[in-house]
Amino acid sequence: MGREEHARWLRGILASPKRKIFIAELNGSPVGTVRYDLDGADYELSWTVAPECRGRGVGKSIVRALMAVAGRPVPADQAALDERVRGPLA
């Protein structure tokens, strides 16, 4: 995917009312990303945690914060959780 194509894709994703994306920070520094996609009554959650922050409860904290932002708890049996391991944030 070329730069322009990626930019168009990203603009579309960011404009979607069914998707919310957040950057998680700790002490003012980015430590991960978290998002939800709403599909009818179901949520799909996805999050990433910077390698140097893994194993410290950051993932759990950002998922809890996302659930609060979503406006209601997301029961585990209604959420498809997708934790991906990715490199450090740019």
Protein Blocks (a to p, Z undefined) as FASTA:
>chain_A
ZZklmmmmmmmmmmpmkbccddddeehiafbdcddddehjaccddddddfklgonlmmmm
mmmmmmmmnopacdfklpccddddddddZZ
